[in-house]
Amino acid sequence: MRGLTGKTAFVTGAGSGIGQACALRLAEEGARVAAVDIRLPAAEETAKRIEASGGTAVAVECDVSSGRQVAAAVSRTVEALGALHVIVNAAGILAAEGDVVACSEDDWDRVMGVNVKSMYLIGKHGVPEILRAGGGSIVNIASVFGFTALPDECAYDASKGAVLNLTRQMAVQYAKQGIRVNALCPSDCDTPLLDALLAGGDVEAEKAELAKPIPMGRLARPEEIASGVAFLASDDAAFVTGVALPVDGGFLIR
Ligand SMILES: NC(=O)c1ccc[n+]([C@@H]2O[C@H](COP(=O)([O-])OP(=O)(O)OC[C@H]3O[C@@H](n4cnc5c(N)ncnc54)[C@H](O)[C@@H]3O)[C@@H](O)[C@H]2O)c1
């Protein structure tokens, strides 16, 4: 991918799953990476893997739903790595929410806080730094469930729809200032988030069930999501902004 060498990427959720795969892939493409996660040891593990492969990384502890912590994490990144060009918002949660009747206010607020408010906060503190660096790219991990919906995930599905329109708003807002903003929409992907969701049952049988509506007949791998993210973050996508790119084995075309 063109244009990532020497750039600095702030990757949230970098301690696991999709965020970790994105951090590793961007580092492979030559970016210097801030591995950001609420679980510092997990972020440190990712940073260590990057450094062990000859890359540059810093681990940053941050709850992305806290404005104070996001401001500190962005400052720490710029201080440690010199600038900020790329943001990948991959931190996200799925609570056992249920429908709107069952969903507690706490679960609603927690899911919205981590999945959506985080992107506003990281924009608030990160966009001025990207502008200072002369432009860059933001990639938000949404979901196919930003377009369609499932029973029993009212907050999650609402949060992913909100991510898509925040992406469009920011894309329109910053297009002339050299910041591209895109979303990537995975279908079910084999990560610890999915394992946690399925825990208690026959996990492999449940995964096979989840794969059935996917025309390619299997779950996504985190590295496949990271490939799409690397494309959107790179200069190969120089004229791409405001899109919601499905990486879903054909899930949305059924
Ligand atoms: N796995 C899937 O099937 C799937 C499908 C579509 C979209 N997604 C989305 O992809 C993103 C990543 O999911 P994943 O499957 O890799 O999950 P994951 O649970 O494997 O990883 C999420 C990471 O985010 C971190 N995190 C959680 N809350 C945080 C907070 N408040 N502040 C900072 N970090 C926090 C966790 O510690 C973890 O390291 C999420 O937004 C998720 O909704 C996942």
The ligand as an ORCA input file, in Angstrom:
! r2SCAN-3c Opt
* xyz 0 1
  N     -15.875     -9.795     15.730
  C     -16.920     -9.558     14.950
  O     -17.667    -10.460     14.566
  C     -17.197     -8.155     14.484
  C     -18.065     -7.982     13.382
  C     -18.345     -6.682     12.955
  C     -17.790     -5.610     13.614
  N     -16.946     -5.820     14.672
  C     -16.420     -4.640     15.338
  O     -15.017     -4.649     15.281
  C     -14.483     -3.972     16.412
  C     -13.460     -4.853     17.090
  O     -14.090     -6.046     17.505
  P     -13.273     -7.362     17.862
  O     -14.104     -8.498     17.409
  O     -11.875     -7.246     17.407
  O     -13.362     -7.295     19.469
  P     -12.352     -7.787     20.591
  O     -13.172     -7.935     21.814
  O     -11.541     -8.943     20.124
  O     -11.380     -6.545     20.742
  C     -11.848     -5.293     21.181
  C     -10.721     -4.582     21.900
  O     -11.255     -3.311     22.318
  C     -10.824     -3.073     23.633
  N     -11.759     -2.187     24.318
  C     -12.995     -2.489     24.782
  N     -13.526     -1.428     25.394
  C     -12.605     -0.436     25.313
  C     -12.567      0.896     25.778
  N     -13.586      1.433     26.478
  N     -11.485      1.639     25.514
  C     -10.424      1.115     24.831
  N     -10.405     -0.152     24.394
  C     -11.481     -0.916     24.625
  C     -10.762     -4.437     24.289
  O      -9.923     -4.433     25.453
  C     -10.243     -5.295     23.165
  O      -8.829     -5.368     23.187
  C     -15.691     -3.620     17.300
  O     -16.083     -2.293     17.032
  C     -16.749     -4.576     16.813
  O     -18.053     -4.072     17.016
  C     -16.634     -7.063     15.112
*
